[in-house]
Amino acid sequence: MARARTHFEAGRALYQLGNYTEAVREFAAGYQLAPRPQFLLNLGQCYRKLDDLTKAREMYQRYLRDAPASDPERAQAQAVLVEIDKQIAERPVAMVPPPATGPSAATTEPAHAVAPSASGSAAAASNTLTQAAPHKRSFIKRHWWIIPVSAAVVGVGVGLGVYYGTRSNPCDGANLACWDLSKPQ
């Protein structure tokens, strides 16, 4: 249970940062350890953010199947599922080449701890419909590391400036190692 909670917290943090792919991995790992319906809601929401509506629909359907009838989030999940179905229906249908087969195809498909739904039509639809490309994240979200590195460089520069600016001159007084080149020797 503790490990499942750790995966849940990590998934929630990654979701907050906008890293939905990694959040899916964490939520799926938590669901594998403790198959609670709330993990399915989180997975469904991550897939919605990744614009994978077929998988999102599958997660919400599994939630509605597995969650108790008294679950307070059930009505909201049903409303979201209706919205997902509406979005899927509004998408243009286009034929795509069949998925690659063989050993290389198995390595490109992400492995999730969540088992597929009994509904085969959703899986068939995902193979024949063109999925929209995931939304490209902004420059600052892709290159988040620039801000802390820049802050560190500026901090070091300011620190060195303050240090050398307030340091006493080693050539004042009777220090024979300092030569005054303006005076003749």
Secondary structure, 3 states (H helix, E strand, C coil): CHHHHHHHHHHHHHHHHCCHHHHHHHHHHHHHHCCCHHHHHHHHHHHHHCCCHHHHHHHHHHHHHHCCCCCCCHHHHHHHHHHHHHHHHHCCCCCCCCCCCCHHHHHHCCCCCCCCCCCHHHHHHHHHCCCCCCCCCCHHHHCCCHHHHHHHHHHHHHHHHHHHHHCCCCCCCCCCCCCCCCCCC
